[in-house]
Amino acid sequence: MSTIYGPPVPGSAQQPPPVPWPPPGGPGGDGGAGSEPGGPARRPRHRGALAITAACAVLVMAAALGTALALQTTPTAPPKPAPHTSAPVSGTSAVAAAVDPGLADVIATLGYQNAISEGTGMVLTSSGEVLTNNHVIDGATSVKITDVGNGRTYTATVVGYDQADDIAVLQAQGASGLKTVTPGSSAKVTVGEAVIALGNAEGKGGTPAVATGQVTGLNQSITATNAAEHTSEQLTGLIRTNVPLQSGDSGGPLVTTAETVIGMNTAASSSYQFQSGTGQAFAIPISQPASVAGQIEAGRASATIHIGATGFLGIEAGQYVVPFTSTTEAVIVGVMPGLPAANAGLAAGDVIVSINGHAVTSPSGIQALLEPYHPGDQISITWQDLSGQTHTATVALATGPAG
C-alpha cells in the first residue's frame, strides 16, 4: 500500500488548492488516477529508478522501471565506495546458467497511474510463487510474470507484501513445474568478495543481464524517498556493492561465485556514477526476504506484513503545514469517482481528521491506519469540509492496487 506525500497544499484547510496536485496512485485510499492520456505509458527509470544521497551528493539510482526513489545513507556512516573493476568475475557464465532458470520478469500495470513497472523476481516454488521488491508492484492493478526457465507468461496475483522491508510475494496463476532459486546465506559474506547480479535490466526481458563487482560494505542503512510518489522508507542491514545495476534489476538475485544467492538487489547508482568509480548498489540480505516470504506464504499478517488484496478508499492526499505552526494536515487533493470516498461525499480540499477514531495528520497516517484492512472491511472516517463543518461516515473499502 503506497502513501502519497504531497508538496504543501496552497491555501488553508478551508481553501482547495488552486491547481490540484495529481500524485500517482497507491492503495489504502491515498492514491490517485493517472495523469497521462492514452494507453499505459512505459516510463523508464521511474519505478525503482532510484537516487542515493551520500555526503550531500545526489546520485541517480536504478532498480526497476517505474517510480523514482531517492536513497540517503545515514549521516553517521557515509559509504566509502571501493573502485569498481570492470574485469569479469571468474565463473560468471556458470553462475548465470545455474541461476537464470529460476528467475522471472515482473511486469506490473499501474492502472491508476497510467504506467507500467518492470522488475525481476526469484521463483520460490515450482507452482509459481515469486519473490520480488514491493516497490516493483506498488500501485499495481494487474501483474504478469514471464518465467525465464520456460519462457511462458502468467497472470500473477499479489499474495502479500511487507512495505517496510520492500518485499513482496506473487503467485503465477496456473503455473507448474517451474525451476526455482534456492536462497542461500549471507552470514559469511565478506567485504571484497566477488559477486554477480542477474536481472531484467532495462526491462528488456529474455536472458537475464549480468553485472559483476565486489561487496563494499555490510549492515548498511538507507532512507528511500520516492520522488514520484512522495513516499519514504527506511531499509537497514543491507549489503553494499559496486555492481552496476540498471533499471529493471530490482528483485533479482545477488549471487556469489559459488552460485549462492546472498541478497535481493534493491537499489543502485546511475551509470554515470559507476563510470566515475563512485557507484553503489544495495541488496537486502536474502535471509530477510526468505523469512518474510515464509510468513506471507503461511498467511501470517503482522504490523508490517499485509496478506491478500488491499483495501482502497479512492483519494489523493497531500500534506499541508498550517502556517506559523508545526501542525500538519492530510488534505484531499483528488477523489476518484465511484469509489468509497466519493460515494461518502468527500471532495478535494477536505481535511481528513480521523479514521476509526484515530487522529490523522498526514497521508502516511492514512496509510498506517488502513494497512490492516481488506476490501469489504468497513471503516469510520471523519473529515472537515471547506466550510469548516465536520462529517463522519462509515464506508466499505474497495479493492485497491497492490503494495
HELIX and SHEET records of a PDB file:
HELIX    1   1 THR A   92  VAL A   99  1                                   8    
HELIX    2   2 ASP A  100  GLY A  102  5                                   3    
HELIX    3   3 ASN A  134  ILE A  137  1                                   4    
HELIX    4   4 ALA A  201  GLY A  203  5                                   3    
HELIX    5   5 SER A  271  GLN A  275  1                                   5    
HELIX    6   6 SER A  287  GLU A  297  1                                  11    
HELIX    7   7 PRO A  340  ALA A  344  1                                   5    
HELIX    8   8 PRO A  363  LEU A  370  1                                   8    
SHEET    1   A 7 ALA A  41  ARG A  42  0                                        
SHEET    2   A 7 ALA A 115  VAL A 123  1                                        
SHEET    3   A 7 LEU A 103  LEU A 110 -1                                        
SHEET    4   A 7 SER A 142  ASP A 147 -1                                        
SHEET    5   A 7 THR A 153  ASP A 162 -1                                        
SHEET    6   A 7 ILE A 167  ALA A 172 -1                                        
SHEET    7   A 7 GLU A 129  THR A 132 -1                                        
SHEET    1   B 6 ALA A  41  ARG A  42  0                                        
SHEET    2   B 6 ALA A 115  VAL A 123  1                                        
SHEET    3   B 6 LEU A 103  LEU A 110 -1                                        
SHEET    4   B 6 SER A 142  ASP A 147 -1                                        
SHEET    5   B 6 THR A 153  ASP A 162 -1                                        
SHEET    6   B 6 ILE A 305  ILE A 307 -1                                        
SHEET    1   C 9 ALA A  57  VAL A  60  0                                        
SHEET    2   C 9 ARG A  47  ALA A  54 -1                                        
SHEET    3   C 9 THR A  67  THR A  73  1                                        
SHEET    4   C 9 ALA A 209  ASN A 226 -1                                        
SHEET    5   C 9 ALA A 194  GLY A 199 -1                                        
SHEET    6   C 9 PRO A 253  THR A 256 -1                                        
SHEET    7   C 9 VAL A 261  ALA A 268 -1                                        
SHEET    8   C 9 ALA A 281  PRO A 285 -1                                        
SHEET    9   C 9 THR A 231  THR A 241 -1                                        
SHEET    1   D 2 THR A 310  PHE A 312  0                                        
SHEET    2   D 2 ALA A 398  GLY A 400 -1                                        
SHEET    1   E 4 ILE A 315  VAL A 321  0                                        
SHEET    2   E 4 THR A 328  VAL A 335 -1                                        
SHEET    3   E 4 VAL A 351  ILE A 355 -1                                        
SHEET    4   E 4 HIS A 358  ALA A 359 -1                                        
SHEET    1   F 5 ILE A 315  VAL A 321  0                                        
SHEET    2   F 5 THR A 328  VAL A 335 -1                                        
SHEET    3   F 5 VAL A 351  ILE A 355 -1                                        
SHEET    4   F 5 GLN A 378  GLN A 384 -1                                        
SHEET    5   F 5 THR A 390  ALA A 396 -1                                        
END                                                                             
